[in-house]
Amino acid sequence: MFFSTLTKARLRHAALMLLLATLSGCSTITLEPLPEGLTDQPPASWADTVRQRQNLDHWKLTGKLAVKQPSDSGSALITQWVQHNEDYDLTLSSAFLGMGRTRLKGSPDFIELTLADGERYQSSEPDELVLAATGWRLPLNQLTWWVRGLTAPDGDYRLLFDSTGELVAIRQSGWHIQYDRWYSASPELPALPARITATKGEKRVRMAITDWQPL
């Protein structure tokens, strides 16, 4: 009887140790070494900067977009990108693949894509519809955050800052978003990205922003 009780106790202990080891393995995140001269410790003013950028939830911008990936590459003018909270209205103009003027209007769970010839498509999978229509894989939902120098709400992330406390990069959902230049639209607004390079494996998305305007 004693042997049976002892054996059961040992089995329970072994099962518990196995469970804890499994949970520990699942929750551990291996961090890559920091690039020289950068830190993942935000400056004291970072919380205020995030709050200012989050408050900028009605805006428009113009610029240029360039995509490079194994299947297709090309560039387009961002004729207009208007954002109202999570809803976007993005117009691209490009001769690439005969795309012409393409309008992307939607939200995180829905998109309506209108091609230059007036053909209109709708989908609950924005990224997949853009891929099918243009050959480009764009992380649209995340870009609406990254373009303001913010992390997207979903997915783990890591922030990298330089010695002055300026945000240099965001690593999130397998993407590395590099901030190469910042734009000061007005004294009332925080500094906003002017040039962004987002890479994931062999995919690369570059944005050069020429004008920011709050709405």
C-alpha positions in Angstrom: 0.0 0.0 0.0 2.8 2.4 1.0 4.7 1.4 -2.2 1.6 2.1 -4.3 1.1 5.5 -2.7 4.8 6.4 -3.2 4.7 5.4 -6.8 1.6 7.4 -7.5 3.2 10.5 -5.8 6.3 10.1 -7.9 4.3 9.8 -11.1 2.3 12.9 -10.2 5.6 14.8 -9.5 7.1 13.6 -12.8 4.0 14.7 -14.7 4.1 18.1 -13.0 7.8 18.6 -13.8 7.0 17.7 -17.4 4.1 20.2 -17.6 6.2 23.0 -16.1 9.1 22.3 -18.5 6.6 22.4 -21.4 5.1 25.6 -20.3 8.5 27.1 -19.7 9.6 26.1 -23.2 6.5 27.7 -24.7 6.8 31.0 -22.9 10.6 31.5 -23.4 11.4 34.0 -26.1 14.9 33.9 -27.4 16.1 37.5 -28.0 18.8 38.2 -30.6 21.8 40.2 -29.5 21.3 43.9 -29.8 23.0 45.7 -32.8 25.9 47.8 -31.7 24.9 51.2 -30.4 21.2 50.3 -30.0 19.1 49.6 -26.9 15.7 48.0 -26.3 15.2 50.3 -23.3 12.8 53.1 -24.2 13.5 56.7 -23.2 11.6 58.3 -20.4 9.5 60.3 -22.9 8.4 57.2 -24.8 5.0 56.8 -23.2 4.1 60.4 -24.1 5.3 59.8 -27.7 3.2 56.7 -28.0 0.1 58.5 -26.6 0.6 61.4 -29.1 0.9 59.0 -32.1 -2.1 56.9 -31.0 -4.1 60.1 -30.7 -3.3 60.8 -34.4 -6.0 58.4 -35.6 -7.4 60.6 -38.4 -4.8 61.5 -41.0 -3.7 61.4 -44.6 -0.4 61.0 -46.3 1.1 60.9 -49.8 4.4 59.3 -50.9 5.8 56.3 -52.7 5.7 52.5 -52.2 8.2 50.0 -53.4 7.8 46.2 -53.1 10.5 43.6 -53.7 9.7 39.9 -53.3 10.6 36.6 -55.1 7.5 36.5 -57.2 7.0 40.2 -58.2 8.5 43.6 -57.6 7.6 47.1 -58.5 6.7 50.5 -57.2 3.7 52.8 -57.0 2.8 56.3 -56.0 0.7 56.7 -52.9 -1.7 59.2 -54.4 -3.6 59.4 -51.1 -3.8 57.4 -48.0 -6.7 58.5 -45.7 -7.1 56.9 -42.3 -10.0 57.2 -39.9 -9.3 55.0 -36.8 -9.1 51.5 -38.3 -10.7 52.4 -41.7 -8.4 53.2 -44.6 -8.8 54.6 -48.1 -5.6 54.0 -50.0 -5.1 55.0 -53.7 -2.1 53.7 -55.5 -1.0 54.6 -59.0 1.4 52.4 -61.0 2.2 51.2 -64.5 3.6 48.0 -62.9 1.7 45.0 -64.2 -0.8 47.4 -65.8 -2.1 48.1 -62.4 -2.9 51.7 -63.1 -4.9 53.5 -60.5 -5.9 51.0 -57.7 -8.1 51.9 -54.7 -8.0 49.9 -51.5 -10.8 50.8 -49.1 -11.4 48.8 -46.0 -10.8 47.9 -42.4 -8.9 45.0 -40.6 -11.5 42.4 -41.5 -12.8 43.7 -44.9 -11.5 45.3 -48.1 -12.9 46.6 -51.3 -10.4 46.8 -54.2 -11.2 48.8 -57.3 -9.0 48.5 -60.3 -8.3 51.1 -63.0 -10.9 49.6 -65.3 -13.6 49.9 -62.6 -13.7 46.2 -61.7 -14.5 45.9 -58.0 -13.6 43.1 -55.7 -14.5 42.5 -52.0 -13.0 40.1 -49.4 -12.8 39.5 -45.7 -9.1 38.7 -46.2 -7.4 42.0 -47.2 -3.9 40.8 -47.7 -5.0 37.8 -49.8 -7.1 40.0 -52.1 -4.3 42.5 -52.6 -1.9 39.6 -53.4 -4.3 38.1 -55.9 -4.9 41.4 -57.7 -1.4 42.9 -57.7 1.0 40.1 -56.9 2.1 42.0 -53.8 1.9 40.7 -50.3 1.4 43.8 -48.1 0.8 43.6 -44.4 -2.0 46.3 -44.6 -3.4 46.0 -41.1 0.1 46.3 -39.5 1.2 49.1 -41.8 -1.5 51.4 -40.5 0.4 51.2 -37.2 4.0 50.9 -38.3 3.6 54.0 -40.6 3.0 56.1 -37.4 5.9 54.6 -35.6 3.7 52.3 -33.4 3.5 48.6 -32.8 0.5 46.8 -34.2 -2.0 45.5 -31.5 -1.4 41.9 -32.3 1.8 40.0 -32.1 4.9 40.1 -29.9 7.3 43.0 -30.6 10.7 44.4 -29.7 11.7 48.1 -30.0 15.1 49.4 -30.8 16.3 52.9 -29.9 19.5 54.8 -30.7 21.6 56.7 -28.2 19.4 59.8 -28.5 16.3 57.8 -27.6 14.9 57.9 -31.2 13.1 54.8 -32.4 15.2 53.0 -35.0 13.3 49.7 -35.6 10.4 47.6 -34.6 10.5 43.8 -34.8 7.0 42.3 -34.9 5.3 39.2 -36.4 8.5 38.2 -38.2 8.9 41.6 -39.8 11.8 44.0 -39.2 10.6 47.6 -39.6 13.5 50.1 -40.0 12.9 53.8 -39.6 15.4 55.5 -41.8 14.1 59.1 -41.5 11.6 61.1 -39.6 9.3 64.0 -40.6 8.2 66.9 -38.4 4.8 67.9 -39.8 4.2 70.7 -37.2 5.2 71.6 -33.6 1.9 70.3 -32.4 2.6 66.8 -33.7 5.2 64.2 -32.7 7.9 63.3 -35.2 6.4 60.9 -37.8 8.1 58.4 -40.1 9.3 59.8 -43.5 11.1 56.6 -44.8 10.3 53.1 -43.7 11.8 49.7 -44.8 9.9 46.6 -43.7 11.5 43.2 -44.4 10.5 39.6 -43.7 12.6 36.9 -45.3 12.9 37.7 -49.0 10.0 40.2 -48.8 10.7 43.9 -48.6 8.3 46.9 -48.5 9.6 50.4 -48.6 7.7 53.6 -48.1 8.9 57.2 -48.6 6.4 59.7 -47.2 6.4 63.2 -48.7 3.5 64.7 -46.7 1.6 64.1 -43.5 -1.6 65.9 -42.5 -3.9 65.4 -39.5 -7.6 65.4 -40.2 
